[in-house]
Amino acid sequence: MSILTVKNLSHGFGDRVIFENVSFRLLKGEHIGLIGANGEGKSTFMNIITNNLEPDEGDVTWSKNVRVGYLDQHTNLKKGTSVRDALKEAFSYLFDMEEQMNKICDQMADCDEDTMTKLLEEMGTIQDILTNNDFYMIDAKVEEVAKGLGLLDVGLEKDVTDLSGGQRTKILLAKLLLQKPDILLLDEPTNYLDEVHIEWLKRYLQNYENAFILISHDIPFLNSVINLIYHMENGDLNRYVGDYDEFRAVYEVKKQQKEAAYRKQQQEISELKDFVARNKARVATRNMAMSRQKKLDKMDVIELDREKPKPEFNFKPARTSGRLIFETKDLVIGYDEPLSRPLNLKMERGQKIALVGANGIGKTTLLKSILGHLKPVSGDVEKGDIQRIGYFEQEIKEKNDKTCIEDVWEVFPGYTQYEIRAALAKCGLTTKHIESKVFVLSGGEQAKVRLCKIINDETNILVLDEPTNHLDQDAKDELKRALKAYKGSILLICHEPEFYTDVVTDVWNCEDWTTKVF
């Protein structure tokens, strides 16, 4: 049975085509991975099927009475709401039913026998719905999912607006899972999740009976939970049975077959054109030339898909830094309350360090305290000499309404426009992306713009806070290569072991220092 049917969908932004005559069908129980390079329109597709965006053309039809759950990381959480209450909102329809049942009880106090019979019947129906949906076990269900995603460590009574971006994402995800919709729509759910909770989500989705569509650039995670791939490329959407690795194998074979057919056809076209050019003027061979020209005119010419620009990340080295990068003396990090015990840490030139551990324990806070962007609760940080730092922030909250060219030119006013364009193109951005405003780009494209500014500055220390979030596989592979080749020092926060393991010399587990109890 088809839960969702999309027919002849077309959409674009300005003169940039995102989809062209795309069709799609989702069946009950299908676990779909929606993949494609940054900027191909995966999130746009999600916004269209959830009616958050009107397509230029085409139809989106959901079957009747389907409950859809969409993980939208831009959803606002209300100030003054506790984590527990935010999670309980998943059951708001059941609380509404309970209220309706209470009203029925009030009506029973003063009614005739016929009305009483009807009210009792109505009340019994509501009671059955509440029982079948585990209404009287809501607190236990909330705590179970909260524990699985690490929200018990945050504290269920904490105000949602006091949380980090990663913790807020966990609340939205937990709320969605508690709703148990008929279809889950998940856009990069592993962003901001640490390894333990990615593993929990993996097990949850493996056992999920209903359908889901998952956008993710985390290939090991994707492979472990899906059984179908829909690949978005050059305005097309194509279906492949199996996981990502099986898709890649079939995709490469199809690509090679198309290229072989293209070369063969181009050879034929060249020979036909040559024959026509040599024989159309001669009376004896004019008819044969016209026949070949007709064949040329009727030929369905194969066109190769335009190649996506592959990023090249080559960090510019600065003069060698002093031997000491930083040393902390009884450093206690935090905001209103301490997030760590007193820390005595030391990093020296040439070290490449990954900071790992659960969300909310202070990894980003530690980075900002070391950089001097945040005043510690107590203690000191001593930094070494000759430091040229490239800092990639996890979250940029301000809306950037500059074009990509303006944004990068502001940092490098001495560059020509040609040099700015070339720098952005090397990061895997097309001309249309480069001329667009930053805020209309996908998360991965925005990350490439930010990386462009770091790459083109001379650095001897890189401080990178979750740089792989939103990046497609090509960009992640290239960033990994560039970091391995980098001669300077690196301090990195990352939740993907397959990315950082080959890059770093040391792994610091921040859970060893946190004041939080695990």
N, C-alpha and C positions, 0 to 999 in steps of 0.2 A: 504494500500500500504506500502510495506517494504522500509524504508529509508536506513537502515543499516542491512546487514546480515553477521554474523560471523559464520564460520563453522569449527569445529574440531580444535579449537585453542589450541596449547600447547606451553608453554614457561617456562623457568627456568633460574636461575642464578647459575652457577656451578652445584653442585649436589642438589640444592634446587629447587623443583618443585613449580611453582607458579600456572600454569593452566595445566590441563590435559584433552584434547579432549573436550573443552568447545564450546558450540554453543549458539548463541544469535540473536534475531531479534528485531529491533526497528520499530514500526509502526508510521504513521503520528499522531501527537497530543498526543502521550504518554508522561506522566510525570513520569519518573523513578527515584527511589532512589536506588543507588548502595551502598550496605552496606557490612560490614565485619570487623573483628578485625584488628588492626594495623598489617601491613605486609602481609595481604592476597592477595595483588596485585591489589587493586582498581586503584591506580594511574598508575600502569604498564599497566593495561587494557586500560585506557584512552590514554596513549602514543602509544599503538599498534594501536588502531582504528584511531588515527590521523596521522599515518605513521611516528611518531617520533621514533618508535622502531620497529625493524623487529622481528616477532614471529619466534620461532623455527619451528613450523608447523602450517598449517591451512590457511584459506582464509578470508580476510576482504573485503567486497564489498559494496560500497556506490551506491545508485541509481544516475542516471545522473543529472547533474546541481543542486546538493544539496549544499547549502552554509552552512559550518560548522563553528561555533564559539566556541573556546576553551579558557577557563580561565586558563591560565598558569602563575602562580605567579613568574616564573623564567624569564619571558620576560623582556628584558632590555628596558628602556626608554632613549631616546637620550638626552644628555646634551644640553641645549640651547633651548629645546622645551618647550613652555608654556603648561599649563594644557589645555587651550582652543584648541590649535593646535593639541595636542595629541588626544583629543576627536574628533576633526574634521577628523582625519585620518580614522575614521570609515566610512567616506563617500568618500574615495579616488577614488573609482570606478566611482562615480558620477562627481567628479571634473575632472577626465580623460575624461569623456563624454563631459563635458562643453568645455574642451580644444579642443576636436575633432570638436565640433560644431563651435567654433571660427575659426578653420582652414577652415572649409567648407565655412564660410562667406568670408574669404579671397579669396578662389578659385572662388567665385561667381563674383568677381570684373572683371574677365577676362575669360569668357568661352562662348561657343556657346549655342544655345537654348536647344538642347537635353541634354547636360551636366547639364545645369541649372535645368532642370526638375528633373533629377536624384538626384542632390545635394539637391534640395528643399524637395524631398521625404525622403532622408536620414536624413536631418536636422529635419523634422517633426517627424520622428521616435524617434530621440534622445530627442527632446523636450518633447514628450509624456512620455518617460521613466523618465526624470528629474521631470516633473510635478507629475507623479504618485508616485514618491518616495520622495515627499515633499522637493525637492532640495532647493526651495526658502524659506524654513522654517527651514533650518539647524541650524541657530543660536538659534532659539527658542527651538528646540528639544535638542540641547546641553545643554542649560541652564536648561531645565526641568529635565533632568536626573541628571545633576550636582547638582541641588538643592536637588533632592531626596536622593542622596548619600552623601550629605554634602560637596560637592566640592566647592560650592559657598563661603563657610566659609573659605576655604583654599585660594581662590583667583584664578581666571581663568588665570591671566597673570603670575602666579608664575612659575618658572623653575621646571620641574618635578623632577630633581635630588636633589632639596632642600627639598624634602618631606620625611616623615616617611614611614616605610614599609607598614603600614596600609593605608596611603593616596595613595601610589603607587598602591596598590591592588584595591583601589576604582576606580582609573583611568582606570585600565585594565578592571574592571567589567563594568564601565560606557560605555567604548568604545565598549565592546562586546554587551551590550544591545542596543546601538544605531545602531549597524550593523543589528539587527533583522535577524539573520541567520535562516535557516530552522530547524536547531537543535543547541541547546546550550549544551555544555559540561562544567559543573561547578564542580571544585574540591575544596571543602571546601570554598565556597564563603563567609561564615560568619566569617571566621577567620579575625581578625583585624577590623571587623565592630562593631560599637556600637549598642545599643539596638534600637535606633530610626531608624537607617538605615537598620538594619535587618528587622524591621517591614515594611519599604518601599519596600525592596527586596521581602519580603513575598507576599505583595499585587501584585507586578509586576508579579511574577511567577504564582500566582493564576489566573491571567487574561491572561497569555501568551498562544497564540493560537497554536504556533508551539511546536514541541517535545523538551524535554530536558532530559539529564541524569545528576543527581545530586549526588555527593559524599558529605556526611555530617555526622558528629557525634553529631550534634545539633538536638536531637530527636524532640522537640516541633516544630522547624522550618521545619524539614523534613516532619513530619506528616501533616503540614498545606498546603503543596504544591504538594505532589506526590499522584499518584493513583496506582502505581505498585512498587513492591520491587524486586530487583535482589540481592540475598544473595550469597556472595563469601566466601567459606569455604573449606579448605583442597583440593584445586585444582578444586573444582566444582563451578558451577554457576546455582542457582535455582531460578525460577520465582514464585512470590506470588502476588495475586491480593489484593489490599488494601494498607493501610498505615503500619507504623512500628509496631504499637500495634497489628494490625490484623496478621501481619507476625509472631510476637512473639508467639501469641496464637497457630497458626497452627504449627509453628516450634516445640514448646514444645510437642504438641500431637504426631507429627511424630517421634520425638526423643524418647518419651516414648514407642510408638508402636514398634520401631526398637529395643529398649533395651529389651522389653518383648519377641519379636521374637528371639532375640539373646540368651536370657537365656533359652528359650524353646528348641532351636536348640542345644545349648551346653549340655543340659540335655540328649537330644536324642543321640548326638554324644558320650557322656560318656557311655550311656547304650549299644550302638552298639559296641563300642571298648571293653567294658567289656565282652560282649557276645562272640565276636571274640576271645579274649585272652583266654577265658575259654573253648571254643569249637573247635578251629581249629585243635587241636592235636588228637581229638577223631574221630575215623572212623565214628561212628554213627551220629555225629553232624557236620562233616566237611563241608558238602554241605550247611547247614544252615549258618555256619560261613562265608563261601565264599560269599553267597548271601548278607549277611549283610555288608561284606567288600566292595562288589561292590556298594552297596547303599552309603556307606561312601565315596568311591572314586568319585561317580557321584554327591555328594551333593554340592550345591552352598552355600558355607559357608558365613554366614553373618559376616561382620567385622564392629565393632563400629568405628565411627570417633574418631581420636585421640583428646583427650581433650586439649584445649588450656590452657597453664599455666595462672592462674589468678594472677594478681599482688597483692603483699602485701606491703603496704607502712606504715612502722612504724618508725616515726621520733625519733631519739635518743635524749633524753633530756640532756642539759648541766646544769651546775650550774645556779641557779636562777639569772636573771639579776637584775640590780638596778631598782628602782621604775620608774625612767624616762627612756623612750626609746629615744625620741628626742623632742626638742622644737625649733621652728624656730622664729627668730626675724626679722621682716620686710624682709623676704626672697622673692626675685624676681628671678624667674627661667627663663631660656631662653638661646638662643645661640647668634645670631647677634642682636636680638631684644627681649624685654621682652615678656614672655608668660603668666605672671600672675601679678596681683596687689600685693603689699607687703603682705606676708602671716605670720600670727602669729598662728601657729598650735602646738598642744601638743599631744603626745601619751604616755600613761603610760603602765607599765607592765600588761599583761593579756588582753589588748585590742586586738581585731581582727577586722581590719578595711578594708573595700572594697573601693577602689578608682574607681569611675564611671564617665561617661561623654563621650562626642563625641571624635572621633579620632582627633589627632593633637592639642589638647588643652594643652598638657604638662603633662599627667599622668606619662609616663615613665621618662620624664625629671625631674619631681618632685622626683621620686624614686632615680634617679641617683644623684640628688643634695643632698638629705638627706644622702645617703650612702657615699658621698664624691667623687664619680666617675666623677662628673661634677661640674665645678666652677659656682656658681650662678652669675647672673647679679649684684646683691647686696644683702646685708643682711647676716645673720649668721644662722648656725645650731648647736645647742648644743646637744651632745649625752650623754647618761647615762653611767654607769659603767657596767663592766662584760658582755660584749655583744659578743655572738657567733652567727653570722648571716649566714643563708643559703639563697643564692640569686639565683633565677631562672630568667634568662634573656629571654625577648621575642624573640629576634633575635640573632642568632649566625651566623655572616656573613662568617667567615673563614671556608674553607673546612677542615674537620677533617679526615685525612687519616690514623689515628691510628685504630687498632682494638678496640672493646669495652673493651676487657681485658686490653690492654695497656693504654687506656684512663682512666679507673678507677684506675688501679694500680699506675699510675703516682700520683694520689691524695692520695692513701693509700699504700705507699711502704712497710709498715710493714705487710701487709696482705699476706697470701700464695695465690697461684693461685687458690686453691680450694675455699678459702674464697671469692675471687673476683668473681669466677664463681657463687657461691651460692648467693652472693649479687645481681648479675645481674638477676639470675633466679627468685629470689623473686620479682623482678620488672616486671615479666611477659615475659622475653626474653628466647627463646629456645637456645639450644647449637649452632645451626647454626647461629643465630643472634649474639650470644656472640663472636663467632670466626670471624665474618665479620667486615669489616672496617665500621666505624661509618657513613661515607658519603653515603654508598650504602643502608642504612636502610631507612624505611619510616619515615615521620615526627613524627608519634606517637612513633615509636621505639626509635628514637633519643631523644625524650622528656623523655622516660623511663630511658635511660642511664644517662641523666642529673639529673633526680630526684634521681637516685641511688646514685650519689655522694653527694647529700644533705642529703638524708636519713641516710647514713652511717657515717655522721659527727655529732658530738654533737652540737646541736643548742639550743638557747633560743629565737631567733627571726627568723621568716621566711619572706622574701621579695620576693613575687612571681608575676611576670609580665606575665599575660595571660598563666598560666600553663595548661589550658584545651585545648588550640589550638592543634589540631591533635590527642588528646587522644581518644581512643575508649570508649564506654559506660562503660565497666567493669572497665577500668582504672580510668575514671572520678568518678564513684561511690566509688571506693576504696580510691581515693585521698580525696574525700569529707569526708568519714568516718575518715580518718587519721587526717585531719585538725580539725575536730570537737573534736577529742580525744587529740589533741596537747595541752600541758599545757603552752607553751610559748606564745609569742605575734606574731601576723600576720599582715602584710601589703600586701594587695592583689589587683591586677588589674584584672578585669574579666568582660566580656560582657554578661555573662549568669546568670541572676537572679536566675534561678532554681538551680544553683550550689552554689552561695555564700550566698543566703538569710539565710539558716540554719547554716552557718558556722560563720558568723561575728557578732560582737556586735555593730558595727557602720558602717554606709555608708556615705562616704564623696563625695559629688557631686562636681567635679572639675570645672564644668561649672559656679559655683558660684564665682570662683576666677579668671577665665581666662580673658585675655585682648581681646579675640575674641568676636565678636558681633554675637548673635544668633537670 
